[in-house]
């Protein structure tokens, strides 16, 4: 249903209907903001990159043929725009402390998982864990960070990530595996796990 409605809107935009593009922006703006915020920590920069993403999409929509889903195509533009911004030195990409669990839950944070463990020690341990994950994510090479963010935070399939990043599914799997291993190495001392186990 979504694919068909997107396709109809895209066709209207390609025929010169700017209102149809406004509907696509309204539909995907929140998701694009969330995606970009995984790469760039500064809210003002996130907004700038989101605007640039939609501007690039509008300019290129004439060449969109529907080989992939519209949101996959739009996400690819957003990821590339965020990466260009990071490479230009405007901001270093970071993973914010507030990690959303789903598109509907916009207020989820790591501390809210502690309902039955809400002791000062547990809260401190949770914060240390969040900071360690963030630091590990920041230290990942760009290609690994992109893959793990799209998979673990955005919840996209390997095929979708492959399309967005323009690389084979096998490469995506390899990057995600390497990213998980790198993060696990950073977390083992905090979790007290043996070196022969990931977690």
Secondary structure, DSSP 4 states (H G I P E B T S, - for coil): -HHHHHHHHHHHHHTT-HHHHHHHHHHHHHHHHHHHHTT---HHHHHHHHHHHHHHHHHHGGG--SSS-HHHHHHHHHHHHHHHHHHTTSS-----S---SSSS--S--GGGGGTT--SHHHHHHHHHHHHHHHHHHHHS-HHHHHHHIIIIIS---HHHHHHHHTS-HHHHHHHHHHHHHHHHHHHHHHHT--TTS--
